[in-house]
Amino acid sequence: ALTACATAGPDFRRPQAKTPAAWSPKPSPITTSRAIQEPVDSSGWWAAFDDPLLTSLIRRASEANLDLRQAVLRIAEARAERAAVAGAGRPNLNGGASWQGQRVSENTPTGKLFGALEAIPGLAGLPAAAPANPYGQFQLGFDASWELDLFGRVRRAVEAADADGEATLEDRRDIQVTVLGEVGRIYIDLRGAQLKRATATQNLAAAREIMRVAGDRRRLGLSTQVDVARAAAQSSLIESQLPLIDRQIATDINALSRLLGLEPGALRAELETVGSVPAPPAAVAIGLPAELICRRPDIRAAEARWHAAVARQGVASAERYPRLTLLATGGYQAQDLTNLVDWASRFGVIGPQAQLPLLDGGRRRARMQAAAYRAQAAGVAYGRTVLGALHEVDGALTAFAEEQTRRAALARAVDQNRAAFQLTRWRYENGLDSILDVLDAERTLHDSELLLVESTSAVSIHLVALHKALGGGWDEGGTTVAACPG
């Protein structure tokens, strides 16, 4: 009969999120790395960059990042909370020992009865007939209780705790996705900054060469000191960019050190050697939109929180139904310690206890309505998370494709500007152009080269953002879709 009792509240059913059949952005024909809608490789997106140092940084961040360590502790906390909630559905047993000294007031009915018994002839000195006042009592015993979960209040609470634990686990995975994505983004930004510095250093050498040529022409009487001053000013402007680039390099190294749980500058010796910007592969598998629901930890966490809210709706509903608890108390009681454990000193009470809520001013009903609204809000939050994830992937795909188109245009511009600079310099050295023409061509080339370096870094950074939007990074060595709950 007890097992036939229904569980209060609605059952949670895994939602069927609405997703498009395919991703909308179309790759540009100029792109060198294109997204393909094939199953995502779960071995780790960083492996496609083929950069051993990046792979090493990713591995160390997974092991040492302090945010991830804190998230692991939160998972352990959630599991402990679940065990505490589950304990409410099991029998409770407590043991204890006590001594109490008590005196009954003689001006109360009980005290007057004690006095009357002592005054009866023949009963004086008999403790059984005339209890002493004051008196002491020793007790050794236990008490037990077990609430029969007739309407599933405890079962729903355990279900909610399980869902909370699942949400905490997914939060940890989401943090890992973010942390590893940040390691990749900052590492690529560092390599881009180092390439910018190398480019600026080369341009500074070229600017100083122009300044030397201008000085030679002035000494030959072919130009004025104005040309030398203009060339020197442009050289100083290029030189002024180096401290800013160095600051960016130092900031990136320190940011990586922090992500790996290290002190500032700990990675400088390892990262100060200039390396190339990690290049994206020729093809990037992005899967289908429907697979994103199972792959993104934040979506899975939102689903778990929705589940928990629905389960707590059942807890609130069960509060309106009767409770039946089995109670038992027993042990030994005696006035003297010497006969405490005698067979005659035993006592015991056993029996069921029923509680039926009658009037509470509408509090239980209000709590049930509030729980229902929280469950609805959790469902809205889930839908918002799914929609945000779809838009995030769509935006990352667009940025990845369009930045490659921009990089191709900048590469063509650099080639043309370099040819123009070389020609203008030759014409200046042969007296056919002014110093202004040379400096303008040099400045244009310098700016376009820096833009090309930034775009090259941006392409790879947008790819990291795409992998992060796809939820990559937590399922290394596993299959995300197969691990989808439900």
C-alpha positions in Angstrom: 0.0 0.0 0.0 2.8 2.4 0.8 4.6 1.8 -2.5 1.4 2.5 -4.3 1.3 6.1 -3.0 1.9 8.6 -5.7 4.8 11.0 -5.7 3.7 14.6 -5.4 4.4 17.1 -8.1 5.0 16.9 -11.8 7.7 14.6 -13.3 10.5 16.4 -15.2 10.7 15.6 -18.9 13.8 16.5 -20.8 13.0 19.4 -23.1 13.2 19.3 -26.8 14.9 22.5 -27.7 14.2 24.1 -31.0 17.3 24.3 -33.2 17.9 25.0 -36.9 18.7 22.1 -39.2 22.1 23.6 -40.1 24.2 26.6 -39.3 23.4 29.7 -41.4 26.8 31.4 -42.1 28.3 30.3 -45.4 32.1 30.3 -45.8 33.7 32.8 -48.1 35.4 31.4 -51.2 38.6 33.1 -50.1 38.8 31.3 -46.7 41.7 28.9 -46.2 40.1 27.2 -43.2 36.5 26.3 -43.6 33.9 25.0 -41.1 32.3 21.7 -42.0 29.2 20.2 -40.3 30.7 17.0 -39.3 30.9 15.5 -35.7 33.2 17.5 -33.5 36.5 15.9 -32.6 36.5 15.4 -28.8 40.3 14.9 -28.5 40.8 18.6 -27.8 40.5 21.6 -30.2 44.0 22.8 -29.4 45.5 19.7 -31.1 44.5 21.1 -34.5 46.8 24.1 -34.0 49.8 21.6 -33.9 51.6 23.8 -31.3 53.3 21.7 -28.5 53.7 24.6 -26.2 50.0 25.5 -26.5 49.1 21.9 -25.7 51.4 21.9 -22.7 49.8 25.2 -21.4 46.3 23.7 -21.9 47.2 20.6 -19.9 48.8 22.5 -17.1 45.8 24.9 -16.8 43.5 21.9 -16.6 45.4 20.6 -13.6 46.4 23.8 -11.7 43.8 26.5 -12.5 42.4 27.8 -9.2 38.9 28.4 -10.5 38.8 24.7 -11.6 40.0 23.6 -8.2 37.3 25.7 -6.5 34.7 24.2 -8.8 35.8 20.7 -7.9 35.3 21.5 -4.2 31.8 22.8 -5.0 31.0 19.4 -6.7 32.1 17.6 -3.5 30.0 20.0 -1.5 26.9 19.3 -3.6 27.5 15.5 -3.2 27.7 15.9 0.5 24.5 18.0 0.5 22.8 15.2 -1.5 23.8 12.6 1.1 22.4 14.8 3.9 19.1 15.1 2.0 18.9 11.4 1.3 19.4 10.7 5.0 16.0 12.2 5.8 14.4 9.1 4.2 16.2 6.6 6.4 15.6 5.6 10.0 17.2 7.8 12.7 18.6 6.3 15.9 20.1 8.3 18.8 21.5 7.0 22.0 22.0 8.9 25.2 22.7 8.9 29.0 21.6 11.4 31.6 21.0 12.2 35.2 18.5 14.6 36.5 17.9 15.9 40.0 14.4 17.3 40.6 12.4 18.8 43.5 8.7 19.1 43.4 7.2 22.2 45.0 5.2 21.3 48.1 2.7 24.0 47.1 1.6 22.2 44.0 -0.9 19.3 43.7 1.9 16.9 43.0 4.0 18.1 46.0 1.0 17.9 48.3 0.3 14.4 47.2 3.9 13.4 48.0 3.5 14.9 51.5 0.2 13.1 52.0 1.7 9.8 51.1 4.5 10.2 53.6 2.0 11.0 56.4 0.1 7.7 55.9 1.0 5.4 58.8 2.9 2.4 57.6 4.0 3.9 54.3 6.8 6.0 55.7 10.2 5.0 54.3 8.7 3.1 51.4 10.1 4.7 48.1 7.6 2.9 45.9 4.6 4.4 47.9 6.1 7.7 48.9 8.7 9.0 46.5 11.4 11.1 47.9 11.4 14.9 47.3 13.8 15.9 46.0 14.9 12.9 44.0 17.3 12.0 41.3 17.0 9.8 38.2 19.5 8.1 35.9 18.6 7.2 32.3 20.3 5.2 29.6 18.5 4.6 26.4 17.8 5.4 22.8 15.2 6.9 20.6 14.4 6.1 17.0 12.2 7.6 14.3 11.4 6.9 10.6 9.3 9.1 8.5 7.5 7.0 5.9 7.8 8.9 2.6 4.2 8.3 1.6 3.9 11.2 -0.9 7.5 11.5 -2.1 8.6 14.6 -0.2 12.0 13.1 0.5 12.2 11.4 -2.9 11.6 14.7 -4.6 14.2 16.4 -2.4 16.7 13.8 -3.3 15.8 14.2 -7.0 16.4 18.0 -6.6 19.7 17.4 -4.9 20.8 15.0 -7.7 19.9 17.7 -10.2 21.8 20.3 -8.2 24.9 18.0 -8.2 24.6 17.6 -12.0 24.4 21.3 -12.4 27.5 21.8 -10.3 29.3 19.3 -12.4 28.3 21.0 -15.6 29.4 24.4 -14.0 32.8 22.9 -13.5 32.9 21.8 -17.1 31.7 25.2 -18.3 34.5 26.9 -16.3 37.0 24.5 -17.9 35.7 25.5 -21.4 36.2 29.1 -20.5 39.6 28.6 -18.9 41.1 26.6 -21.7 39.6 29.0 -24.2 41.2 31.9 -22.4 44.6 30.0 -22.5 44.3 29.6 -26.2 43.1 33.2 -26.8 45.9 34.8 -24.7 48.6 32.5 -26.1 47.6 33.4 -29.7 47.5 37.1 -28.7 51.0 36.8 -27.2 52.4 35.2 -30.4 50.7 38.0 -32.4 52.2 40.7 -30.1 55.6 39.1 -30.5 55.2 39.1 -34.3 54.1 42.7 -34.2 57.2 43.6 -32.3 59.4 41.8 -34.8 57.6 43.7 -37.6 57.9 47.0 -35.9 61.6 46.3 -35.3 62.1 45.6 -39.0 60.3 48.8 -39.9 62.3 50.8 -37.4 65.5 49.5 -39.1 64.0 50.6 -42.5 63.1 54.0 -41.1 66.6 54.5 -39.8 68.0 53.6 -43.2 65.8 56.2 -44.8 67.0 58.7 -42.2 70.6 57.8 -43.1 69.9 58.3 -46.8 68.4 61.7 -46.1 71.5 62.6 -44.1 73.7 61.6 -47.0 71.7 63.6 -49.5 71.8 66.7 -47.2 75.6 66.4 -46.9 75.8 66.3 -50.7 73.5 69.3 -50.9 70.7 67.4 -52.6 68.2 68.0 -49.8 67.7 70.0 -46.6 67.8 69.4 -42.9 64.0 69.4 -43.1 64.1 66.0 -44.8 66.4 64.6 -42.1 64.1 65.9 -39.4 61.0 64.4 -41.0 62.8 61.0 -41.4 64.0 61.1 -37.8 60.4 61.9 -36.6 58.9 59.0 -38.4 61.6 56.7 -37.0 60.8 57.9 -33.5 57.1 57.3 -34.0 57.8 53.7 -35.0 60.1 53.3 -32.0 57.4 54.7 -29.7 55.2 51.7 -30.5 57.7 49.2 -29.1 57.0 49.9 -25.4 53.2 49.4 -26.0 53.9 46.1 -27.7 56.2 45.1 -24.9 53.5 45.9 -22.3 51.1 43.7 -24.2 53.6 40.9 -24.2 54.2 41.2 -20.5 50.4 41.4 -19.8 49.8 38.2 -21.8 52.5 36.3 -20.1 51.2 37.3 -16.7 47.7 36.4 -17.7 48.8 32.9 -18.7 50.7 32.6 -15.5 47.6 33.4 -13.5 45.5 30.9 -15.5 48.0 28.2 -14.6 48.0 29.2 -10.9 51.5 30.6 -11.1 53.1 33.8 -9.8 53.6 36.8 -12.2 56.5 36.3 -14.6 56.8 32.5 -13.9 56.4 31.7 -17.6 58.5 34.5 -19.0 61.6 32.3 -19.7 59.4 29.8 -21.4 57.4 32.2 -23.5 59.7 35.1 -24.3 61.2 33.2 -27.3 59.3 34.4 -30.3 57.1 31.8 -32.0 54.7 31.8 -34.9 51.0 32.5 -34.6 49.2 29.1 -34.4 47.5 28.6 -37.8 44.0 27.0 -38.1 43.6 23.7 -39.9 42.2 23.5 -43.4 38.8 22.1 -42.1 37.1 22.7 -38.7 34.3 20.2 -37.7 31.5 22.1 -36.0 28.7 19.4 -35.9 25.0 20.2 -36.2 23.0 22.7 -34.2 21.0 19.9 -32.4 24.3 18.5 -31.1 25.1 21.8 -29.3 22.4 21.0 -26.7 24.3 18.0 -25.5 27.8 19.5 -26.0 27.5 22.9 -24.2 28.0 22.6 -20.4 26.0 25.8 -19.7 23.0 24.3 -21.5 23.3 21.1 -19.6 23.6 23.0 -16.3 20.5 25.1 -17.2 18.6 21.9 -17.9 19.7 20.4 -14.5 18.7 23.5 -12.7 15.3 23.3 -14.4 15.0 19.7 -13.3 15.9 20.7 -9.7 13.2 23.4 -9.7 10.6 21.0 -11.0 11.6 18.5 -8.3 11.3 21.1 -5.6 7.8 21.9 -6.9 7.0 18.3 -5.8 8.6 18.9 -2.4 6.4 21.9 -1.9 3.3 20.0 -3.1 4.0 17.1 -0.7 4.0 19.5 2.3 0.2 19.7 1.9 -0.2 16.0 2.6 -0.2 14.0 5.8 3.1 12.7 7.4 3.4 9.4 9.1 6.4 8.7 11.4 7.2 5.6 13.3 8.6 6.5 16.8 10.3 4.3 19.4 12.0 5.2 22.7 13.5 2.7 25.2 16.2 2.1 27.7 16.7 2.0 31.5 15.7 4.4 34.3 16.5 4.2 37.9 17.0 6.5 41.0 20.2 4.6 41.8 23.1 4.0 39.5 23.6 0.5 41.0 20.4 -0.9 39.6 20.2 1.2 36.4 20.6 -1.8 34.1 18.4 -4.2 36.1 15.6 -5.8 34.2 13.0 -4.0 36.3 14.5 -0.6 35.3 13.7 -1.0 31.6 11.1 1.3 29.9 9.9 1.8 26.3 7.5 3.6 24.1 6.6 2.7 20.5 4.0 3.8 18.1 3.2 5.7 14.9 2.6 9.4 14.8 0.5 11.1 12.1 0.5 14.8 11.2 -2.3 16.2 9.1 -2.0 19.9 8.0 -5.3 21.7 8.6 -5.0 25.4 8.8 -1.8 27.4 8.1 -3.1 30.6 6.6 -2.4 29.5 3.1 1.4 29.3 3.5 1.8 25.8 2.0 -0.3 26.7 -1.0 1.7 29.9 -1.5 5.0 28.0 -1.3 3.7 25.5 -3.8 2.8 28.3 -6.2 6.1 30.0 -5.7 7.9 26.7 -6.5 5.8 26.4 -9.7 6.8 29.9 -10.7 10.5 29.1 -10.0 10.2 26.0 -12.2 8.7 28.1 -15.0 11.5 30.7 -14.6 14.1 27.9 -14.8 12.5 26.7 -18.0 12.7 30.3 -19.5 16.4 30.4 -18.4 17.0 27.2 -20.2 15.5 28.5 -23.4 17.5 31.7 -23.1 20.7 29.7 -22.7 20.0 27.6 -25.7 19.1 30.7 -27.8 22.2 32.5 -26.6 24.4 29.5 -27.5 23.0 29.3 -31.0 23.7 33.0 -31.6 27.1 32.7 -30.1 28.1 30.0 -32.5 26.5 31.8 -35.4 28.5 35.0 -34.6 31.7 33.1 -34.1 31.3 31.3 -37.5 30.7 34.6 -39.2 33.7 36.3 -37.5 36.0 33.4 -38.4 35.0 33.4 -42.1 35.0 37.2 -42.5 38.3 37.7 -40.8 39.9 35.3 -43.2 38.5 37.4 -46.1 39.9 40.5 -44.4 43.3 38.9 -43.9 43.5 38.0 -47.6 42.8 41.6 -48.6 45.4 42.9 -46.1 48.0 40.4 -47.5 47.4 41.8 -51.0 47.6 45.4 -49.6 50.9 44.6 -47.9 52.4 43.3 -51.1 51.3 46.4 -53.1 52.5 48.7 -50.3 55.9 47.0 -50.2 56.3 47.4 -53.9 55.2 51.0 -53.7 57.7 51.7 -50.9 60.6 50.1 -52.7 59.8 52.0 -55.9 59.4 55.3 -54.1 62.6 54.9 -52.1 64.5 54.2 -55.4 63.0 57.3 -56.9 63.9 59.4 -53.9 67.5 58.2 -53.9 67.7 59.1 -57.5 66.1 62.5 -57.0 62.8 61.8 -58.6 60.5 61.9 -55.5 60.5 64.0 -52.3 61.1 62.7 -48.8 57.4 63.1 -48.1 56.6 60.5 -50.8 59.0 58.0 -49.2 57.8 58.6 -45.6 54.1 58.3 -46.7 54.8 55.0 -48.5 56.8 53.7 -45.5 54.1 54.7 -43.0 51.4 53.0 -45.2 53.5 49.8 -45.5 54.1 49.8 -41.7 50.5 50.3 -40.8 49.3 47.6 -43.3 51.9 45.1 -42.0 50.7 45.6 -38.4 47.1 45.2 -39.5 48.0 42.0 -41.3 49.6 40.6 -38.1 46.6 41.6 -36.1 44.3 39.9 -38.6 46.4 36.8 -38.7 46.1 36.5 -34.9 42.4 37.4 -35.0 41.6 34.5 -37.4 43.0 32.0 -34.9 41.5 33.8 -31.9 38.1 33.7 -33.7 38.6 29.9 -34.2 39.2 29.5 -30.4 36.1 31.5 -29.8 34.2 29.2 -32.1 35.4 26.1 -30.3 34.4 27.8 -27.0 31.0 28.6 -28.4 30.7 24.9 -29.4 31.4 23.8 -25.8 34.8 22.3 -26.6 37.4 21.6 -24.1 35.7 19.6 -21.2 35.2 16.3 -23.0 38.8 15.5 -24.0 39.1 11.9 -24.9 35.3 11.3 -24.8 32.3 11.7 -26.9 30.2 14.7 -25.9 27.0 13.7 -27.6 27.0 10.2 -26.2 27.5 11.7 -22.7 24.3 13.8 -23.1 22.0 13.3 -20.1 18.7 11.5 -20.7 
